[in-house]
Amino acid sequence: MDIKNSSVLLVDDEKANLKVLSNLLRNDVNIKLATSGHEAISRATSYLPDLILLDVVMPEMDGFETIKALKANPLTKDIPVIFITGLNSPDKEELGLNLGAVDYIYKPFNQEVVKARVRTQLEIVRQRRELQTLSAELSKASEIKS
């Protein structure tokens, strides 16, 4: 799958994590960075990325609060979010999934797992867009036929 034109917003308060993820994904996707939940919301609203990788543990506004705000905004509610975390807690994982996350990536990062999960979500985004376009075309054709 060609994901070269896809955009991913990386959100983590640890610059080292942003650097690792950026280096890992930069040859495959367009990357935007944010270092806080507030910045993530602002950038997501401005850039409308295809996917967001969101750290769970951040000061001021954690990943759970951030995803709640993203899912409440009509502009960003459909952007898939993958949580990135060092936490290994089934309760927290369940909470994140119930808030709308599509997946989790655990630290320390396994490069191939990160790439595979990002690629999978971007493929789902591409397929959803194709279906929406096809649905709109079919609706238009149906209206013309009537």
N, CA, C and O atoms as a MOPAC input file, in Angstrom:
PM7 MOZYME 1SCF
protein

 N      0.83200 1    -1.18700 1     0.00000 1
 C      0.00000 1     0.00000 1     0.00000 1
 C      0.86800 1     1.23800 1     0.00000 1
 O      1.88200 1     1.29700 1     0.69500 1
 N      0.47300 1     2.21800 1    -0.77300 1
 C      1.19800 1     3.48600 1    -0.79400 1
 C      0.56500 1     4.42700 1     0.22400 1
 O     -0.58800 1     4.83100 1     0.07500 1
 N      1.31700 1     4.76600 1     1.24500 1
 C      0.81200 1     5.68200 1     2.27500 1
 C      1.59600 1     6.98700 1     2.27500 1
 O      1.50900 1     7.76800 1     3.22300 1
 N      2.36100 1     7.22300 1     1.21700 1
 C      3.24300 1     8.39800 1     1.14300 1
 C      2.51000 1     9.71400 1     1.33200 1
 O      3.06900 1    10.64800 1     1.90700 1
 N      1.27800 1     9.81200 1     0.86500 1
 C      0.54600 1    11.07500 1     0.97900 1
 C     -0.24700 1    11.17900 1     2.28200 1
 O     -0.97500 1    12.14900 1     2.49000 1
 N     -0.10900 1    10.19700 1     3.14500 1
 C     -0.82400 1    10.20900 1     4.41300 1
 C     -0.08500 1    11.08200 1     5.41700 1
 O      1.12700 1    11.27700 1     5.33100 1
 N     -0.85800 1    11.60600 1     6.37700 1
 C     -0.25000 1    12.43200 1     7.42100 1
 C     -0.55200 1    11.83900 1     8.78900 1
 O     -1.65100 1    11.34900 1     9.05200 1
 N      0.45400 1    11.89900 1     9.64900 1
 C      0.33600 1    11.35800 1    11.00100 1
 C      0.77600 1    12.43400 1    11.98700 1
 O      1.83200 1    13.04800 1    11.83200 1
 N     -0.05600 1    12.64700 1    13.00100 1
 C      0.28300 1    13.55800 1    14.09100 1
 C      0.82400 1    12.72800 1    15.24200 1
 O      0.12800 1    11.85900 1    15.76800 1
 N      2.07300 1    12.99600 1    15.63700 1
 C      2.70200 1    12.31400 1    16.76000 1
 C      2.61100 1    13.22100 1    17.97800 1
 O      3.01600 1    14.38200 1    17.91900 1
 N      2.08100 1    12.70000 1    19.08200 1
 C      1.88100 1    13.49600 1    20.29200 1
 C      2.54900 1    12.79900 1    21.46600 1
 O      2.14800 1    11.70400 1    21.85900 1
 N      3.56800 1    13.43800 1    22.02100 1
 C      4.27000 1    12.89300 1    23.18400 1
 C      5.01600 1    14.03600 1    23.85600 1
 O      5.60500 1    14.87400 1    23.17400 1
 N      4.99800 1    14.08000 1    25.17800 1
 C      5.71800 1    15.12900 1    25.88700 1
 C      7.21600 1    14.83800 1    25.96200 1
 O      8.00300 1    15.71600 1    26.31500 1
 N      7.61000 1    13.61300 1    25.63200 1
 C      9.02700 1    13.23800 1    25.62800 1
 C      9.59500 1    13.40600 1    24.22200 1
 O      9.22700 1    12.67700 1    23.30100 1
 N     10.48800 1    14.36600 1    24.06900 1
 C     11.06400 1    14.63900 1    22.74600 1
 C     11.81000 1    13.42900 1    22.18200 1
 O     11.84300 1    13.23100 1    20.96800 1
 N     12.40700 1    12.62200 1    23.05600 1
 C     13.12200 1    11.42400 1    22.58400 1
 C     12.15100 1    10.45500 1    21.89700 1
 O     12.49400 1     9.85200 1    20.88000 1
 N     10.95000 1    10.30600 1    22.44600 1
 C      9.95300 1     9.42300 1    21.81200 1
 C      9.50800 1     9.98300 1    20.46700 1
 O      9.34000 1     9.23600 1    19.50300 1
 N      9.31900 1    11.29800 1    20.40400 1
 C      8.94700 1    11.93000 1    19.12800 1
 C     10.02800 1    11.70500 1    18.08000 1
 O      9.73800 1    11.45300 1    16.91000 1
 N     11.27700 1    11.80100 1    18.51900 1
 C     12.39400 1    11.61700 1    17.58300 1
 C     12.43400 1    10.17500 1    17.06300 1
 O     12.61400 1     9.95200 1    15.86600 1
 N     12.26900 1     9.20800 1    17.95500 1
 C     12.28900 1     7.80000 1    17.54500 1
 C     11.16100 1     7.52500 1    16.55000 1
 O     11.38900 1     6.93100 1    15.49600 1
 N      9.93900 1     7.96300 1    16.89000 1
 C      8.80100 1     7.71500 1    16.00100 1
 C      8.94800 1     8.46200 1    14.67500 1
 O      8.63300 1     7.91900 1    13.61600 1
 N      9.42300 1     9.69800 1    14.73500 1
 C      9.63100 1    10.47600 1    13.50400 1
 C     10.62600 1     9.78700 1    12.58800 1
 O     10.38400 1     9.63700 1    11.39100 1
 N     11.73900 1     9.37000 1    13.15600 1
 C     12.75700 1     8.68700 1    12.35900 1
 C     12.22600 1     7.39000 1    11.76900 1
 O     12.57900 1     7.01600 1    10.65000 1
 N     11.38500 1     6.71500 1    12.51800 1
 C     10.83600 1     5.44300 1    12.07200 1
 C      9.84100 1     5.61500 1    10.92700 1
 O      9.79900 1     4.79000 1    10.01500 1
 N      9.03900 1     6.68500 1    10.96800 1
 C      7.93600 1     6.84000 1    10.01600 1
 C      8.16100 1     7.87700 1     8.92000 1
 O      7.40900 1     7.90200 1     7.94500 1
 N      9.15100 1     8.71300 1     9.04900 1
 C      9.28400 1     9.87400 1     8.15100 1
 C      9.46200 1     9.52500 1     6.68100 1
 O      9.12200 1    10.33600 1     5.81900 1
 N      9.97900 1     8.35800 1     6.37200 1
 C     10.12900 1     7.97500 1     4.96000 1
 C      8.82200 1     7.45900 1     4.36200 1
 O      8.70700 1     7.31800 1     3.14500 1
 N      7.83300 1     7.17600 1     5.22300 1
 C      6.57900 1     6.59400 1     4.76300 1
 C      5.40500 1     7.55900 1     4.77900 1
 O      4.49600 1     7.43200 1     3.95800 1
 N      5.40300 1     8.52300 1     5.69700 1
 C      4.25400 1     9.42700 1     5.86000 1
 C      4.73600 1    10.84600 1     6.15300 1
 O      5.89400 1    11.07300 1     6.50400 1
 N      3.80500 1    11.79400 1     5.99700 1
 C      4.07500 1    13.17100 1     6.40300 1
 C      3.78800 1    13.27700 1     7.89700 1
 O      2.74900 1    12.82300 1     8.37600 1
 N      4.71600 1    13.87800 1     8.61800 1
 C      4.61600 1    13.90500 1    10.07800 1
 C      4.46600 1    15.31700 1    10.60200 1
 O      5.14000 1    16.24600 1    10.15600 1
 N      3.55900 1    15.45300 1    11.56600 1
 C      3.41100 1    16.66600 1    12.36900 1
 C      3.64800 1    16.25300 1    13.81200 1
 O      3.36900 1    15.11600 1    14.19200 1
 N      4.16400 1    17.17700 1    14.61500 1
 C      4.48800 1    16.87500 1    16.00600 1
 C      3.72000 1    17.76900 1    16.96200 1
 O      3.40700 1    18.91700 1    16.65000 1
 N      3.42400 1    17.22000 1    18.13200 1
 C      2.84400 1    17.99700 1    19.22700 1
 C      3.41000 1    17.43400 1    20.52500 1
 O      3.64900 1    16.23200 1    20.63900 1
 N      3.62400 1    18.31500 1    21.50500 1
 C      4.22700 1    17.88600 1    22.76700 1
 C      3.26300 1    17.96200 1    23.94700 1
 O      3.66900 1    17.76700 1    25.09300 1
 N      1.99100 1    18.24500 1    23.67600 1
 C      1.00000 1    18.29600 1    24.74700 1
 C     -0.38500 1    18.00300 1    24.17700 1
 O     -0.59600 1    18.03900 1    22.96500 1
 N     -1.30800 1    17.71800 1    25.06300 1
 C     -2.68100 1    17.47500 1    24.63800 1
 C     -3.30100 1    18.69300 1    23.98400 1
 O     -3.97200 1    18.58100 1    22.95800 1
 N     -3.07800 1    19.86600 1    24.57900 1
 C     -3.63900 1    21.09600 1    24.01700 1
 C     -3.09300 1    21.36600 1    22.61600 1
 O     -3.83700 1    21.73600 1    21.70800 1
 N     -1.78800 1    21.17500 1    22.45700 1
 C     -1.16700 1    21.36600 1    21.15000 1
 C     -1.68900 1    20.32600 1    20.15000 1
 O     -1.88000 1    20.63600 1    18.97400 1
 N     -1.91500 1    19.11600 1    20.61100 1
 C     -2.44000 1    18.05300 1    19.73700 1
 C     -3.81200 1    18.42900 1    19.19500 1
 O     -4.08500 1    18.24200 1    18.00900 1
 N     -4.66700 1    18.95300 1    20.04900 1
 C     -6.01000 1    19.34600 1    19.62100 1
 C     -5.92800 1    20.46400 1    18.59100 1
 O     -6.61700 1    20.43200 1    17.57100 1
 N     -5.08400 1    21.44700 1    18.86300 1
 C     -4.90600 1    22.56700 1    17.93900 1
 C     -4.37900 1    22.09300 1    16.58600 1
 O     -4.90500 1    22.47500 1    15.54100 1
 N     -3.35000 1    21.26600 1    16.61100 1
 C     -2.76200 1    20.77500 1    15.34800 1
 C     -3.70400 1    19.84700 1    14.59600 1
 O     -3.79400 1    19.90100 1    13.37000 1
 N     -4.39900 1    19.00300 1    15.33200 1
 C     -5.34800 1    18.09400 1    14.67500 1
 C     -6.44700 1    18.88500 1    13.98500 1
 O     -6.86600 1    18.53400 1    12.88200 1
 N     -6.91500 1    19.94200 1    14.62000 1
 C     -7.97100 1    20.77200 1    14.04300 1
 C     -7.46300 1    21.53800 1    12.82100 1
 O     -8.19400 1    21.72500 1    11.84800 1
 N     -6.20800 1    21.97700 1    12.87900 1
 C     -5.62400 1    22.73600 1    11.76300 1
 C     -5.25200 1    21.85100 1    10.58300 1
 O     -5.55400 1    22.18300 1     9.43700 1
 N     -4.59700 1    20.72300 1    10.85900 1
 C     -4.02800 1    19.90100 1     9.79200 1
 C     -4.91000 1    18.72400 1     9.38000 1
 O     -4.74600 1    18.19100 1     8.28300 1
 N     -5.83600 1    18.31300 1    10.23300 1
 C     -6.68000 1    17.14200 1     9.97000 1
 C     -5.85300 1    15.94600 1     9.47500 1
 O     -6.00100 1    15.50600 1     8.33400 1
 N     -4.98300 1    15.43000 1    10.34800 1
 C     -4.14800 1    14.28900 1     9.94200 1
 C     -4.99300 1    13.05200 1     9.69000 1
 O     -6.14600 1    12.97300 1    10.11500 1
 N     -4.40900 1    12.09400 1     8.99800 1
 C     -5.09700 1    10.83700 1     8.72400 1
 C     -5.09000 1     9.91500 1     9.93600 1
 O     -5.94500 1     9.03800 1    10.06200 1
 N     -4.11700 1    10.11600 1    10.83300 1
 C     -3.93800 1     9.25300 1    11.99700 1
 C     -3.22500 1    10.04300 1    13.08400 1
 O     -2.40200 1    10.91200 1    12.79600 1
 N     -3.54800 1     9.73400 1    14.33800 1
 C     -2.87600 1    10.36000 1    15.47800 1
 C     -2.28500 1     9.26100 1    16.35000 1
 O     -2.98300 1     8.31900 1    16.72600 1
 N     -0.99700 1     9.38100 1    16.67300 1
 C     -0.36100 1     8.53300 1    17.67500 1
 C     -0.24600 1     9.39100 1    18.92500 1
 O      0.44500 1    10.40900 1    18.91300 1
 N     -0.91100 1     8.99400 1    20.00200 1
 C     -1.10400 1     9.83800 1    21.17200 1
 C     -0.58400 1     9.16200 1    22.43500 1
 O     -1.01800 1     8.06800 1    22.79600 1
 N      0.35500 1     9.83400 1    23.10100 1
 C      0.87400 1     9.34800 1    24.37200 1
 C     -0.22500 1     9.40400 1    25.42400 1
 O     -1.03900 1    10.32700 1    25.42000 1
 N     -0.25500 1     8.43800 1    26.31400 1
 C     -1.25600 1     8.41600 1    27.37800 1
 C     -0.84400 1     9.33400 1    28.52100 1
 O     -1.64000 1    10.16600 1    28.95500 1
 N      0.38800 1     9.20000 1    29.01800 1
 C      0.82500 1     9.93700 1    30.20200 1
 C      1.54500 1    11.21700 1    29.78500 1
 O      2.67900 1    11.19600 1    29.30600 1
 N      0.84200 1    12.33300 1    29.98700 1
 C      1.41500 1    13.65800 1    29.71600 1
 C      0.95300 1    14.59500 1    30.82100 1
 O     -0.12700 1    14.41200 1    31.38200 1
 N      1.77300 1    15.60500 1    31.13900 1
 C      1.35200 1    16.55700 1    32.17200 1
 C      0.21200 1    17.44500 1    31.67000 1
 O     -0.00800 1    17.56000 1    30.46400 1
 N     -0.48900 1    18.05300 1    32.57600 1
 C     -1.60000 1    18.96800 1    32.31600 1
 C     -2.80800 1    18.26600 1    31.71200 1
 O     -3.86600 1    18.21600 1    32.33900 1
 N     -2.67100 1    17.72800 1    30.51400 1
 C     -3.78500 1    17.07600 1    29.83300 1
 C     -3.29800 1    15.73100 1    29.31100 1
 O     -2.52100 1    15.67400 1    28.35800 1
 N     -3.76000 1    14.64000 1    29.94200 1
 C     -3.27400 1    13.32600 1    29.52200 1
 C     -3.95300 1    12.87000 1    28.23500 1
 O     -4.83000 1    13.55100 1    27.70300 1
 N     -3.53800 1    11.72000 1    27.75100 1
 C     -4.07600 1    11.21300 1    26.49300 1
 C     -5.56600 1    10.93700 1    26.54200 1
 O     -6.26200 1    11.11300 1    25.54200 1
 N     -6.06500 1    10.50700 1    27.69300 1
 C     -7.49200 1    10.21900 1    27.81300 1
 C     -8.32600 1    11.49400 1    27.68500 1
 O     -9.35600 1    11.50600 1    27.01200 1
 N     -7.87400 1    12.55800 1    28.33300 1
 C     -8.57100 1    13.84900 1    28.20800 1
 C     -8.47600 1    14.36300 1    26.77300 1
 O     -9.43200 1    14.92300 1    26.23600 1
 N     -7.31600 1    14.16300 1    26.16800 1
 C     -7.09800 1    14.63500 1    24.80200 1
 C     -8.01500 1    13.91800 1    23.82200 1
 O     -8.63100 1    14.56000 1    22.97000 1
 N     -8.11500 1    12.59100 1    23.92900 1
 C     -8.97300 1    11.86200 1    22.99300 1
 C    -10.44200 1    12.24100 1    23.20600 1
 O    -11.20600 1    12.29600 1    22.24300 1
 N    -10.83900 1    12.49900 1    24.43600 1
 C    -12.21600 1    12.94100 1    24.68800 1
 C    -12.49700 1    14.22900 1    23.92100 1
 O    -13.54600 1    14.36800 1    23.29200 1
 N    -11.55600 1    15.17100 1    23.97400 1
 C    -11.72800 1    16.44700 1    23.26500 1
 C    -11.72200 1    16.23800 1    21.75500 1
 O    -12.51500 1    16.85500 1    21.04300 1
 N    -10.84000 1    15.37600 1    21.26000 1
 C    -10.77900 1    15.10500 1    19.81900 1
 C    -12.07400 1    14.46600 1    19.32600 1
 O    -12.57900 1    14.83500 1    18.26600 1
 N    -12.61100 1    13.52100 1    20.07700 1
 C    -13.82800 1    12.81100 1    19.66100 1
 C    -15.07300 1    13.68800 1    19.80800 1
 O    -16.09500 1    13.41400 1    19.17900 1
 N    -14.99900 1    14.73900 1    20.63400 1
 C    -16.13000 1    15.65000 1    20.80700 1
 C    -16.18500 1    16.72400 1    19.72400 1
 O    -17.20500 1    17.39300 1    19.56400 1
 N    -15.09000 1    16.89000 1    18.98000 1
 C    -14.99500 1    17.91900 1    17.94700 1
 C    -15.41100 1    17.31500 1    16.59900 1
 O    -14.82100 1    16.32700 1    16.16200 1
 N    -16.42600 1    17.89900 1    15.93300 1
 C    -16.86700 1    17.35000 1    14.63900 1
 C    -15.75300 1    17.27600 1    13.59200 1
 O    -15.79200 1    16.41400 1    12.71300 1
 N    -14.77000 1    18.16200 1    13.67400 1
 C    -13.67600 1    18.15300 1    12.69500 1
 C    -12.70900 1    16.99500 1    12.90500 1
 O    -12.12700 1    16.49500 1    11.94200 1
 N    -12.53100 1    16.56300 1    14.15100 1
 C    -11.50100 1    15.56000 1    14.44900 1
 C    -12.06300 1    14.23600 1    14.95900 1
 O    -11.29800 1    13.31100 1    15.23300 1
 N    -13.37600 1    14.12900 1    15.09100 1
 C    -13.96400 1    12.94800 1    15.72900 1
 C    -13.70200 1    11.65100 1    14.96800 1
 O    -13.67600 1    10.58000 1    15.57300 1
 N    -13.50900 1    11.72800 1    13.65900 1
 C    -13.31600 1    10.51400 1    12.86800 1
 C    -11.85300 1    10.15800 1    12.61800 1
 O    -11.56300 1     9.15900 1    11.96100 1
 N    -10.93200 1    10.96800 1    13.13600 1
 C     -9.50400 1    10.66800 1    12.96000 1
 C     -9.14300 1     9.51600 1    13.89900 1
 O     -9.33300 1     9.63200 1    15.11000 1
 N     -8.62800 1     8.41000 1    13.36300 1
 C     -8.25600 1     7.30600 1    14.24400 1
 C     -7.07900 1     7.68400 1    15.14700 1
 O     -6.16100 1     8.39500 1    14.74000 1
 N     -7.13700 1     7.18800 1    16.37600 1
 C     -6.10400 1     7.45100 1    17.37300 1
 C     -5.53500 1     6.12900 1    17.85700 1
 O     -6.27100 1     5.23000 1    18.26600 1
 N     -4.20900 1     6.02400 1    17.80600 1
 C     -3.50500 1     4.90200 1    18.41400 1
 C     -2.79700 1     5.45500 1    19.64700 1
 O     -2.01600 1     6.40100 1    19.54600 1
 N     -3.06900 1     4.86900 1    20.80600 1
 C     -2.36300 1     5.28200 1    22.00900 1
 C     -0.97100 1     4.67900 1    22.02000 1
 O     -0.78000 1     3.52400 1    21.64100 1
 N      0.00200 1     5.47100 1    22.45800 1
 C      1.35300 1     4.98400 1    22.70500 1
 C      1.58300 1     5.12300 1    24.20600 1
 O      1.32300 1     6.17500 1    24.79000 1
 N      2.07200 1     4.05500 1    24.81900 1
 C      2.17700 1     4.08800 1    26.27300 1
 C      3.21600 1     3.11500 1    26.80100 1
 O      3.54500 1     2.11200 1    26.16700 1
 N      3.71500 1     3.43900 1    27.96500 1
 C      4.58000 1     2.53300 1    28.70700 1
 C      3.78800 1     1.78600 1    29.76800 1
 O      4.29900 1     0.85800 1    30.39500 1
 N      2.53600 1     2.19400 1    29.96700 1
 C      1.66900 1     1.53900 1    30.95100 1
 C      1.29100 1     0.15500 1    30.45700 1
 O      1.06000 1    -0.04900 1    29.26500 1
 N      1.23100 1    -0.77900 1    31.36800 1
 C      0.76700 1    -2.11000 1    31.00200 1
 C     -0.38800 1    -2.44400 1    31.92800 1
 O     -0.25500 1    -3.23900 1    32.85800 1
 N     -1.52300 1    -1.81900 1    31.65300 1
 C     -2.68600 1    -1.97400 1    32.50700 1
 C     -3.91100 1    -2.27300 1    31.66300 1
 O     -4.33400 1    -1.43300 1    30.86800 1
 N     -4.49200 1    -3.46400 1    31.82300 1
 C     -5.69900 1    -3.79900 1    31.05500 1
 C     -6.83600 1    -2.79700 1    31.28700 1
 O     -7.59700 1    -2.50700 1    30.36400 1
 N     -6.95800 1    -2.26900 1    32.50700 1
 C     -8.01700 1    -1.29100 1    32.79000 1
 C     -7.82500 1    -0.01500 1    31.98300 1
 O     -8.78000 1     0.53100 1    31.43000 1
 N     -6.58300 1     0.45600 1    31.92000 1
 C     -6.29100 1     1.67800 1    31.15600 1
 C     -6.46800 1     1.42100 1    29.66500 1
 O     -6.96000 1     2.28500 1    28.93800 1
 N     -6.06900 1     0.23700 1    29.20800 1
 C     -6.24100 1    -0.10700 1    27.79800 1
 C     -7.72800 1    -0.14400 1    27.43800 1
 O     -8.13800 1     0.37900 1    26.40300 1
 N     -8.52300 1    -0.76400 1    28.30100 1
 C     -9.96800 1    -0.81600 1    28.07400 1
 C    -10.56200 1     0.59100 1    28.05100 1
 O    -11.40500 1     0.89600 1    27.20800 1
 N    -10.12300 1     1.44700 1    28.97500 1
 C    -10.60300 1     2.82800 1    29.01700 1
 C    -10.29900 1     3.53100 1    27.70200 1
 O    -11.17700 1     4.17000 1    27.12200 1
 N     -9.06000 1     3.41800 1    27.22900 1
 C     -8.66800 1     4.06500 1    25.98300 1
 C     -9.48400 1     3.58900 1    24.79100 1
 O     -9.89500 1     4.39300 1    23.95400 1
 N     -9.71700 1     2.29200 1    24.71400 1
 C    -10.50400 1     1.74800 1    23.61200 1
 C    -11.95600 1     2.21200 1    23.70200 1
 O    -12.57900 1     2.51300 1    22.68400 1
 N    -12.48800 1     2.27100 1    24.91400 1
 C    -13.85900 1     2.75200 1    25.09300 1
 C    -13.99900 1     4.23700 1    24.76900 1
 O    -15.08300 1     4.69100 1    24.40200 1
 N    -12.92000 1     4.98800 1    24.90100 1
 C    -12.94000 1     6.41500 1    24.55800 1
 C    -12.77500 1     6.64800 1    23.05900 1
 O    -12.92300 1     7.77500 1    22.58800 1
 N    -12.47000 1     5.58600 1    22.30600 1
 C    -12.40100 1     5.73200 1    20.85200 1
 C    -11.06500 1     5.41700 1    20.21300 1
 O    -10.93200 1     5.53600 1    18.99500 1
 N    -10.06200 1     5.01500 1    20.99700 1
 C     -8.78000 1     4.62800 1    20.39400 1
 C     -8.98500 1     3.37000 1    19.55800 1
 O     -9.81200 1     2.52200 1    19.89200 1
 N     -8.23500 1     3.25600 1    18.47900 1
 C     -8.35200 1     2.08400 1    17.61600 1
 C     -7.31200 1     1.01100 1    17.93700 1
 O     -7.45000 1    -0.14000 1    17.52300 1
 N     -6.26100 1     1.39900 1    18.68500 1
 C     -5.19500 1     0.44400 1    18.96900 1
 C     -4.26500 1     1.03100 1    20.02500 1
 O     -4.39100 1     2.19100 1    20.41800 1
 N     -3.33300 1     0.20100 1    20.47100 1
 C     -2.28900 1     0.60300 1    21.41900 1
 C     -0.94200 1     0.16600 1    20.87200 1
 O     -0.82400 1    -0.90100 1    20.27000 1
 N      0.06700 1     0.99000 1    21.08200 1
 C      1.46100 1     0.63200 1    20.80700 1
 C      2.20500 1     0.83700 1    22.12600 1
 O      2.09400 1     1.88600 1    22.76000 1
 N      2.96100 1    -0.17800 1    22.52500 1
 C      3.63800 1    -0.12400 1    23.81500 1
 C      5.10900 1     0.24100 1    23.67100 1
 O      5.78700 1    -0.15100 1    22.72100 1
 N      5.57600 1     1.01300 1    24.66200 1
 C      6.98900 1     1.36700 1    24.76400 1
 C      7.67100 1     0.28900 1    25.59200 1
 O      7.04800 1    -0.26100 1    26.50000 1
 N      8.92900 1    -0.03300 1    25.31100 1
 C      9.74600 1     0.48300 1    24.21800 1
 C      9.20300 1    -0.00200 1    22.87200 1
 O      8.65800 1    -1.10000 1    22.75900 1
 N      9.36700 1     0.84100 1    21.86600 1
 C      8.78600 1     0.59500 1    20.55900 1
 C      9.45500 1    -0.56400 1    19.83300 1
 O     10.68100 1    -0.66200 1    19.78000 1
 N      8.62600 1    -1.43700 1    19.27800 1
 C      9.09300 1    -2.45400 1    18.34700 1
 C      8.84100 1    -1.84900 1    16.96100 1
 O      7.69000 1    -1.65600 1    16.57000 1
 N      9.90000 1    -1.55300 1    16.22800 1
 C      9.79400 1    -0.82200 1    14.96500 1
 C      8.81400 1    -1.45700 1    13.98900 1
 O      7.99300 1    -0.75700 1    13.39400 1
 N      8.88700 1    -2.74400 1    13.82000 1
 C      8.02600 1    -3.41700 1    12.84400 1
 C      6.55900 1    -3.39700 1    13.28300 1
 O      5.66300 1    -3.28800 1    12.44600 1
 N      6.31700 1    -3.50200 1    14.57800 1
 C      4.94500 1    -3.43800 1    15.08600 1
 C      4.37700 1    -2.04100 1    14.85800 1
 O      3.23800 1    -1.89900 1    14.41300 1
 N      5.16200 1    -1.01200 1    15.15900 1
 C      4.71200 1     0.37300 1    14.95100 1
 C      4.35600 1     0.57300 1    13.48100 1
 O      3.27300 1     1.06300 1    13.16400 1
 N      5.25600 1     0.19900 1    12.59200 1
 C      5.00500 1     0.38300 1    11.16000 1
 C      3.76500 1    -0.38000 1    10.70300 1
 O      2.96000 1     0.14700 1     9.93600 1
 N      3.60800 1    -1.61800 1    11.16900 1
 C      2.46500 1    -2.43200 1    10.75700 1
 C      1.15100 1    -1.83400 1    11.24900 1
 O      0.16900 1    -1.80000 1    10.50700 1
 N      1.12800 1    -1.36900 1    12.47600 1
 C     -0.12100 1    -0.80800 1    13.01900 1
 C     -0.47600 1     0.50200 1    12.34600 1
 O     -1.64800 1     0.76700 1    12.07500 1
 N      0.52000 1     1.32100 1    12.07700 1
 C      0.27700 1     2.58700 1    11.36500 1
 C     -0.21300 1     2.29000 1     9.95100 1
 O     -1.19100 1     2.88100 1     9.49600 1
 N      0.45300 1     1.38900 1     9.26600 1
 C      0.07600 1     1.02400 1     7.90000 1
 C     -1.36000 1     0.47900 1     7.85600 1
 O     -2.13500 1     0.83500 1     6.96800 1
 N     -1.70200 1    -0.37200 1     8.80500 1
 C     -3.05000 1    -0.95000 1     8.86000 1
 C     -4.10500 1     0.13600 1     9.03500 1
 O     -5.11300 1     0.14000 1     8.32800 1
 N     -3.88100 1     1.05100 1     9.96400 1
 C     -4.87400 1     2.11000 1    10.19800 1
 C     -4.98300 1     3.04700 1     9.00600 1
 O     -6.08000 1     3.49500 1     8.67200 1
 N     -3.87000 1     3.34600 1     8.36500 1
 C     -3.92200 1     4.22000 1     7.18900 1
 C     -4.61900 1     3.52800 1     6.01900 1
 O     -5.28500 1     4.18400 1     5.21800 1
 N     -4.47200 1     2.22100 1     5.91900 1
 C     -5.18900 1     1.46900 1     4.88200 1
 C     -6.69200 1     1.50700 1     5.15300 1
 O     -7.48300 1     1.65000 1     4.22100 1
 N     -7.08700 1     1.38100 1     6.40300 1
 C     -8.50400 1     1.46900 1     6.76500 1
 C     -9.04600 1     2.85400 1     6.41900 1
 O    -10.15400 1     2.96700 1     5.89600 1
 N     -8.28500 1     3.90200 1     6.70100 1
 C     -8.69200 1     5.27300 1     6.35800 1
 C     -8.89300 1     5.39500 1     4.84500 1
 O     -9.88800 1     5.95900 1     4.38800 1
 N     -7.94600 1     4.86600 1     4.07700 1
 C     -8.03200 1     4.93900 1     2.61400 1
 C     -9.28200 1     4.21200 1     2.11900 1
 O    -10.00800 1     4.72700 1     1.26900 1
 N     -9.52700 1     3.02100 1     2.64900 1
 C    -10.69700 1     2.24700 1     2.23000 1
 C    -12.00000 1     2.94900 1     2.60800 1
 O    -12.95100 1     2.95300 1     1.82600 1
 N    -12.04800 1     3.53300 1     3.78700 1
 C    -13.25100 1     4.25500 1     4.21900 1
 C    -13.53300 1     5.42700 1     3.28500 1
 O    -14.68300 1     5.67300 1     2.92100 1
 N    -12.48500 1     6.14500 1     2.90000 1
 C    -12.66800 1     7.27400 1     1.97300 1
 C    -13.16500 1     6.80200 1     0.61300 1
 O    -14.03200 1     7.43500 1     0.01100 1
 N    -12.62100 1     5.69500 1     0.13200 1
 C    -13.08500 1     5.15200 1    -1.14600 1
 C    -14.56100 1     4.77900 1    -1.06900 1
 O    -15.31600 1     5.05100 1    -2.00300 1
 N    -14.97800 1     4.16100 1     0.02900 1
 C    -16.38200 1     3.78200 1     0.20300 1
 C    -17.28500 1     5.01200 1     0.29200 1
 O    -18.39000 1     5.00900 1    -0.25000 1
 N    -16.82200 1     6.05900 1     0.97100 1
 C    -17.61000 1     7.28600 1     1.06700 1
 C    -17.77600 1     7.92900 1    -0.30600 1
 O    -18.85700 1     8.41000 1    -0.64700 1
 N    -16.70700 1     7.93400 1    -1.08900 1
 C    -16.76600 1     8.49200 1    -2.44200 1
 C    -17.72100 1     7.67300 1    -3.30800 1
 O    -18.55100 1     8.23600 1    -4.02300 1
 N    -17.60500 1     6.36700 1    -3.24600 1
 C    -18.47900 1     5.48400 1    -4.01700 1
 C    -19.94100 1     5.66400 1    -3.60500 1
 O    -20.83400 1     5.70800 1    -4.45200 1
 N    -20.17000 1     5.76700 1    -2.31100 1
 C    -21.53200 1     5.96800 1    -1.80800 1
 C    -22.11700 1     7.27900 1    -2.31600 1
 O    -23.28100 1     7.32800 1    -2.71400 1
 N    -21.32000 1     8.33200 1    -2.30400 1
 C    -21.78100 1     9.63300 1    -2.80500 1
 C    -22.08500 1     9.55500 1    -4.29900 1
 O    -23.08200 1    10.10800 1    -4.76300 1
 N    -21.22200 1     8.86700 1    -5.04900 1
 C    -21.45100 1     8.71700 1    -6.48700 1
 C    -22.71700 1     7.91500 1    -6.76700 1
 O    -23.48000 1     8.25100 1    -7.67300 1
 N    -22.94000 1     6.86200 1    -5.99400 1
 C    -24.14500 1     6.05000 1    -6.17300 1
 C    -25.39900 1     6.83700 1    -5.81300 1
 O    -26.42400 1     6.70700 1    -6.48300 1
 N    -25.32900 1     7.63800 1    -4.77900 1
 C    -26.47500 1     8.47600 1    -4.39400 1
 C    -26.79600 1     9.48000 1    -5.48900 1
 O    -27.95900 1     9.70500 1    -5.82600 1
 N    -25.74100 1    10.08200 1    -6.04000 1
 C    -25.93300 1    11.05700 1    -7.10900 1
 C    -26.53800 1    10.38500 1    -8.34400 1
 O    -27.44900 1    10.92700 1    -8.97100 1
 N    -26.02700 1     9.20600 1    -8.68600 1
 C    -26.56200 1     8.47600 1    -9.84000 1
 C    -28.01200 1     8.09800 1    -9.61400 1
 O    -28.81700 1     8.14800 1   -10.54400 1
 N    -28.35400 1     7.72300 1    -8.40500 1
 C    -29.73200 1     7.37000 1    -8.06600 1
 C    -30.64700 1     8.57500 1    -8.19200 1
 O    -31.76600 1     8.45400 1    -8.68900 1
 N    -30.18100 1     9.74300 1    -7.74300 1
 C    -30.97300 1    10.98000 1    -7.88500 1
 C    -31.19000 1    11.33000 1    -9.34300 1
 O    -32.29200 1    11.71300 1    -9.73400 1
 N    -30.14600 1    11.20200 1   -10.15200 1
 C    -30.24800 1    11.51700 1   -11.58000 1
 C    -31.23000 1    10.56900 1   -12.25400 1
 O    -32.02600 1    10.98800 1   -13.09500 1
 N    -31.17300 1     9.29200 1   -11.88700 1
 C    -32.05500 1     8.28300 1   -12.46800 1
 C    -33.51400 1     8.55900 1   -12.12700 1
 O    -34.40500 1     8.32900 1   -12.94400 1
 N    -33.75100 1     9.05500 1   -10.91200 1
 C    -35.12200 1     9.37400 1   -10.49700 1
 C    -35.57000 1    10.59300 1   -11.24000 1
 O    -36.69800 1    11.05000 1   -11.05200 1

